[in-house]
Amino acid sequence: MGWELLPRREEHRAALVALLESVRDHDGYPHATTDLEAFLFPPTMRRAWVATAGGALVGHVGLASTALPGVIDRAATSLDLLPARCVVVARLFSAPSQRGRGIGRALLDHAAQEAAAEGLVAVLDTAVDNQAGLALYRGAGWVEHGELATTLPSGADFQAVVFSAPNAVTALG
Ligand SMILES: CC(C)(COP(=O)(O)OP(=O)(O)OC[C@H]1O[C@@H](n2cnc3c(N)ncnc32)[C@H](O)[C@@H]1OP(=O)(O)O)[C@@H](O)C(=O)NCCC(=O)NCCS
C-alpha cells in the first residue's frame, strides 16, 4: 500500500488542481475542461476524499449529486430504482507516477462504501475509449448499463459507458 485515504479539505485545493493538471497532460482527462478548479469543486459535490503518500496528494474521488445528462436515469432505470437513490462517483484520478499500485481501486471502493452507508447506489460513467477506467470498473465488478450518447458541459458530444456499484441494490435491502 503506502498511501492513505482522507476526507478532502480546503487546504488540499491548490495541490489537487496541480495534480489534476498533471493528469490532464498525461491522460487528456478531463475532456474539454479549462477551469480545473471549478471542475474539482462544483457545488454539486457532496463529499470527496484524497489519497496521500509520503505527504503528497496522489489521488482523488468525489460523490456528486449530478452527472452528465442521462447517466443517472440510465442506471436508475436499469436497476429499477428512483433516480434520487443514486449518487455519482466523480473526479476519480490517481497521480500518473503512481499508477497500477491500487490507488484508483481503493478510491473507487471507498466512494462506493460511503454511498452504501448513506443508503445510496453509486453510479458513474466513463468515456468509451478510457481503457484504464473501463479496466478498473470491470475488474472491480461494477455492473454495466450500456453506452450512452451524452453531452459535456462544453456542449461537446460524449460517448459514455454507464456503471453501478456491484451488488449495490441487494446491499440496500
Ligand atoms: C483510471 C485510474 C484512476 C486508475 O488508477 P490506478 O491507480 O492506476 O488504478 P489501480 O492501480 O487501482 O488499477 C485498477 C485496475 O485497473 C487496471 N488498469 C489500470 N490502468 C490500466 C490501463 N491503462 N490499461 C489496462 N488496465 C489498467 C489495473 O491493472 C488494475 O487491475 P487489477 O485490479 O486487475 O490489477 C487512472 O488511470 C487515472 O487517473 N486515469 C485518468 C483519469 C481518469 O480517466 N479517471 C476516470 C474517469 S471516468
The ligand as an SDF file (V2000), in Angstrom:
LIG
                    3D

 48 50  0  0  0  0  0  0  0  0999 V2000
   -8.4000    5.1430  -14.0580 C   0  0  0  0  0  0  0  0  0  0  0  0
   -7.3390    5.4030  -12.9990 C   0  0  0  0  0  0  0  0  0  0  0  0
   -7.9830    6.1510  -11.8180 C   0  0  0  0  0  0  0  0  0  0  0  0
   -6.7850    4.0650  -12.4900 C   0  0  0  0  0  0  0  0  0  0  0  0
   -5.9020    4.3870  -11.4440 O   0  0  0  0  0  0  0  0  0  0  0  0
   -4.7820    3.3630  -10.8930 P   0  0  0  0  0  0  0  0  0  0  0  0
   -4.2700    3.9820   -9.6420 O   0  0  0  0  0  0  0  0  0  0  0  0
   -3.7980    3.0060  -11.9400 O   0  0  0  0  0  0  0  0  0  0  0  0
   -5.7020    2.0980  -10.5770 O   0  0  0  0  0  0  0  0  0  0  0  0
   -5.2970    0.7240   -9.8880 P   0  0  0  0  0  0  0  0  0  0  0  0
   -3.8020    0.6480   -9.6820 O   0  0  0  0  0  0  0  0  0  0  0  0
   -6.1530    0.5520   -8.6940 O   0  0  0  0  0  0  0  0  0  0  0  0
   -5.7070   -0.3340  -11.0110 O   0  0  0  0  0  0  0  0  0  0  0  0
   -7.0300   -0.8630  -11.0520 C   0  0  0  0  0  0  0  0  0  0  0  0
   -7.1340   -1.9090  -12.1470 C   0  0  0  0  0  0  0  0  0  0  0  0
   -7.1970   -1.2590  -13.4220 O   0  0  0  0  0  0  0  0  0  0  0  0
   -6.2020   -1.7960  -14.2600 C   0  0  0  0  0  0  0  0  0  0  0  0
   -5.6700   -0.7270  -15.0880 N   0  0  0  0  0  0  0  0  0  0  0  0
   -5.2720    0.4870  -14.6770 C   0  0  0  0  0  0  0  0  0  0  0  0
   -4.8160    1.1920  -15.7280 N   0  0  0  0  0  0  0  0  0  0  0  0
   -4.9500    0.3930  -16.8090 C   0  0  0  0  0  0  0  0  0  0  0  0
   -4.6730    0.5660  -18.1930 C   0  0  0  0  0  0  0  0  0  0  0  0
   -4.1560    1.7070  -18.6780 N   0  0  0  0  0  0  0  0  0  0  0  0
   -4.9420   -0.4720  -19.0370 N   0  0  0  0  0  0  0  0  0  0  0  0
   -5.4610   -1.6240  -18.5670 C   0  0  0  0  0  0  0  0  0  0  0  0
   -5.7460   -1.8390  -17.2550 N   0  0  0  0  0  0  0  0  0  0  0  0
   -5.4850   -0.8390  -16.4030 C   0  0  0  0  0  0  0  0  0  0  0  0
   -5.1340   -2.3050  -13.3140 C   0  0  0  0  0  0  0  0  0  0  0  0
   -4.3460   -3.3100  -13.9170 O   0  0  0  0  0  0  0  0  0  0  0  0
   -5.9510   -2.8430  -12.1840 C   0  0  0  0  0  0  0  0  0  0  0  0
   -6.4490   -4.1280  -12.4970 O   0  0  0  0  0  0  0  0  0  0  0  0
   -6.2650   -5.3360  -11.4490 P   0  0  0  0  0  0  0  0  0  0  0  0
   -7.0330   -4.8950  -10.2100 O   0  0  0  0  0  0  0  0  0  0  0  0
   -6.8970   -6.4750  -12.1560 O   0  0  0  0  0  0  0  0  0  0  0  0
   -4.8060   -5.4560  -11.2160 O   0  0  0  0  0  0  0  0  0  0  0  0
   -6.1270    6.2210  -13.5750 C   0  0  0  0  0  0  0  0  0  0  0  0
   -5.6570    5.5470  -14.7370 O   0  0  0  0  0  0  0  0  0  0  0  0
   -6.4480    7.6540  -13.9090 C   0  0  0  0  0  0  0  0  0  0  0  0
   -6.3820    8.5080  -13.0270 O   0  0  0  0  0  0  0  0  0  0  0  0
   -6.7550    7.9520  -15.1990 N   0  0  0  0  0  0  0  0  0  0  0  0
   -7.0020    9.3250  -15.6360 C   0  0  0  0  0  0  0  0  0  0  0  0
   -8.2920    9.8700  -15.0600 C   0  0  0  0  0  0  0  0  0  0  0  0
   -9.4610    9.0180  -15.4460 C   0  0  0  0  0  0  0  0  0  0  0  0
   -9.6000    8.5880  -16.5790 O   0  0  0  0  0  0  0  0  0  0  0  0
  -10.3480    8.7990  -14.4440 N   0  0  0  0  0  0  0  0  0  0  0  0
  -11.5600    8.0420  -14.6530 C   0  0  0  0  0  0  0  0  0  0  0  0
  -12.5990    8.9410  -15.2200 C   0  0  0  0  0  0  0  0  0  0  0  0
  -14.1250    8.0740  -15.5020 S   0  0  0  0  0  0  0  0  0  0  0  0
  1  2  1  0
  2  3  1  0
  2  4  1  0
  2 36  1  0
  4  5  1  0
  5  6  1  0
  6  7  2  0
  6  8  1  0
  6  9  1  0
  9 10  1  0
 10 11  2  0
 10 12  1  0
 10 13  1  0
 13 14  1  0
 14 15  1  0
 15 16  1  0
 15 30  1  0
 16 17  1  0
 17 18  1  0
 17 28  1  0
 18 19  1  0
 18 27  1  0
 19 20  2  0
 20 21  1  0
 21 22  1  0
 21 27  2  0
 22 23  1  0
 22 24  2  0
 24 25  1  0
 25 26  2  0
 26 27  1  0
 28 29  1  0
 28 30  1  0
 30 31  1  0
 31 32  1  0
 32 33  2  0
 32 34  1  0
 32 35  1  0
 36 37  1  0
 36 38  1  0
 38 39  2  0
 38 40  1  0
 40 41  1  0
 41 42  1  0
 42 43  1  0
 43 44  2  0
 43 45  1  0
 45 46  1  0
 46 47  1  0
 47 48  1  0
M  END
$$$$
